[in-house]
């Protein structure tokens, strides 16, 4: 497929009017939407911003490739924009960006589309091609230039691996969260530099279309050093005992010569699979409790959201309509409750525990973690039991790996299929067998305590949970409150989650209202962002307030925390519950209690946040 089948005249802007990163994103998203390529403009824009939050797509050399793969895309497409003056896009080299390619990949994009999108990334590594794009005068000329370059690239395509006598091979793995642009740009940069340096190199890419050029065990065994340039989890256990350089994918693009020089000089630590989860990687981030927990929570969420919404919908027929022995019984409500509660929710805790364990011990941790989580579910040990099972299984498997590390190499094939699962499940299961009873008592006690709280104590609880949603707006404290709310839903107490969801909506809504009421205290860019924040707040995307908080944390964060805390307190004071494990206007019909009072609580918190921000902020000069 040609790149120009995805990049059309109607998605080209020869000279951007934007002057900032957010403006560029807005302008290119609007261009795609006007061309009819998007299902949901705001949802796609949020996907782009989420990707930017993981790491900037301003790769340097004047290029930025914002991209997202989401159901908000109707037709896979590319939008192009150019800024002759240059725009600060927070690029990796700190220099302005001039060429912008926004990639829109649909959730069900076929491999041919994804391959084409990745080819664009490879073409942009050519300096002469980039210079030519800076000179084009019209959309037609731009499209011809890209077509010619792709044809030239296909004609010149040749193996890039250089065989060097007497030198061991250097291997590399590249991967980015989306797997469309950075994955292949890092691979191309490394291969081009290896050819220049006469280094024997093979690169495995972990992209949207799957793993390509996969490293064989024979190649790994004979490798000098392995470079892993990745921003997402790749299969690492296979490198155990080898020298491995671990860096973000951006360094593969920006510093290929430095990485290859280190590889040739064997300047790399020995990778030990058993301990890497505790060690600090070279990008300065530390793996630990929070990372493992979030790995479990993120994989659990589809079960929670899907099952929870089905349960909530069943309540529309009546709070007891799913009970065959109740006069209000409705078979549809019964079916929804069975699917959501008896099935999806039953898998919630095993999945949580399994993926926590997998984050700690890689793939061998999954089965013991899920078994431990299932024991917690069937033993009514609840969410707490699942958390303990996940961490227990993960570290048990690490110990097992260490215990059997001295076995002869002939046993390597038995470890993942027999030794690790057998001893992992046995030990984790035996410990959970003992722990389930006491953990059930703890969960019963916590649930009983919450149910026995008087109105005054509920208000305090609401203040705390609501405020936690705004302190770091999507960070660990926010996620801790969210996780507690999910645990309470699982225990059958819907009140805490109502406070949490309402409290999470008020920061973006409050900041959006502030930009409307106090326009003279916000820049034009902030006022534009405020319009988006209305939609983000209504959709329970607390992160919509982050740009405002980052610009003025001393005034914005306290205002948001106070507004959210008051919303949470009011929600519990009004006796509202929320069985749906999500927030936003979409779940308002599913609240238990008076939905109008739930909405009122959100409005009051929103207004308080807006007024506090308006009072505290100084006018913009």
PyMOL commands that set and color helices and strands:
alter all, ss='L'
color gray80, all
select helices_A, chain A and resi 3-5+9-11+21-34+41-54+111-123+127-135+139-156+182-197+217-222+237-239+249-254+256-264+289-317+331-361+364-378+382-403+409-451+455-471+476-490+495-517+519-521+524-538+542-551+553-573+585-590+595-616
alter helices_A, ss='H'
color red, helices_A
select strands_A, chain A and resi 12-13+58-60+63-64+67-70+77-87+97-106+170-175+201-207+210-212+226-230+243-247+269-270+577-578+591-592
alter strands_A, ss='S'
color yellow, strands_A
deselect
rebuild
show_as cartoon
